[in-house]
């Protein structure tokens, strides 16, 4: 009897650990896309600013010395910083594009039924009324 109980508990635990999760097929709310757009836009500005600084600082240093010969540069930090800055600035472009796409999804038109008070035979009832809504994320 104890063996059967232990086997049943083991099978129940093993079945729950190996089960597949049900994927949520419901559409995400519009404010999710607007918040995601804000976060992506913020990340894009951070990458653009850091990239511009990493690009501009060595360029300004190298340009300020009129007698500098490029063959005299011993450390690879300056050229690598320029490449890194250019890469970060280029990386910010797709992030801005994704932010715009998410903003468009969040600010889309939606059609839903809303309830409105309705008088019928002297009684106030709730009646479903079709409504068109346009959401703006500020």
Secondary structure, 3 states (H helix, E strand, C coil): CHHHHHHHHHHHHHHHHHCCCCCCCCCCCHHHHHHHHHHHHHHHHHHHHHHHHHHHHHHHHHHHCCCCCHHHCCCCHHHHHHHHHHHHHHHHHHHHHHHHHHHHHHCCEEEEEEEEEEEECCEEEEEEEEEEEECCCC
